[in-house]
Amino acid sequence: RPYVGRFHYARRDQEVQPFEKASLVRALVESAPGSLAGEAIAHINDRDGVKYILADNSWLLIRPSGTEPVLRVYAEAHSDAQVQALLDAGGAMAQGVLGAVAVGK
């Protein structure tokens, strides 16, 4: 059922070592969990980074900056608490795959 009402949004930037962007996106898609912050993942879009769209229409987007060694993590959800939980989960997921895609590894 579509959610009508207020959505909350936030972004976190993580400074990172240089990495292969395509490899990061592939790893984030391939290692996607079944749920984030207690909500099932309904769809994954890898058009501009990796966007996990959840069953309740909230979402998490992890994308590399195009100009600097920064990973941007965005979330939109029905509450500030859920946004923070999604940002925490996204940051942990990104850190989990960054070691494998770092340049020179």
C-alpha positions, 0 to 999 in steps of 0.5 A: 500500500502506498505510504502517504505522509511525511518522509525524512531524508539524510545523507552521509559522506565517507572519505575513502581510499581510491577504489574501482567504482564499477567493482564497488557497484557490482559488489554492493549488488551481489552482496545485498542482504534480504532486508535493511533496517528491518524492511525487506528489499523490494528492488535494487537499481544500479543506474547511479550507484546502488539504490535499494528500494524497500517494501515500505517505499523507503530507500537507501542509495550508496554512490561514489562521488564523481569528483573526489574519493568520497562515498555518499550514502543517502536515505529516505524513510518514514521516520528519522530513526529509520533514516539513521538505521538505513544510513548505518546499514549502508555505511557498514555495507560499503565498508564491508566491500571497499577492501575488496575493490580498493585500487591496488588490492 
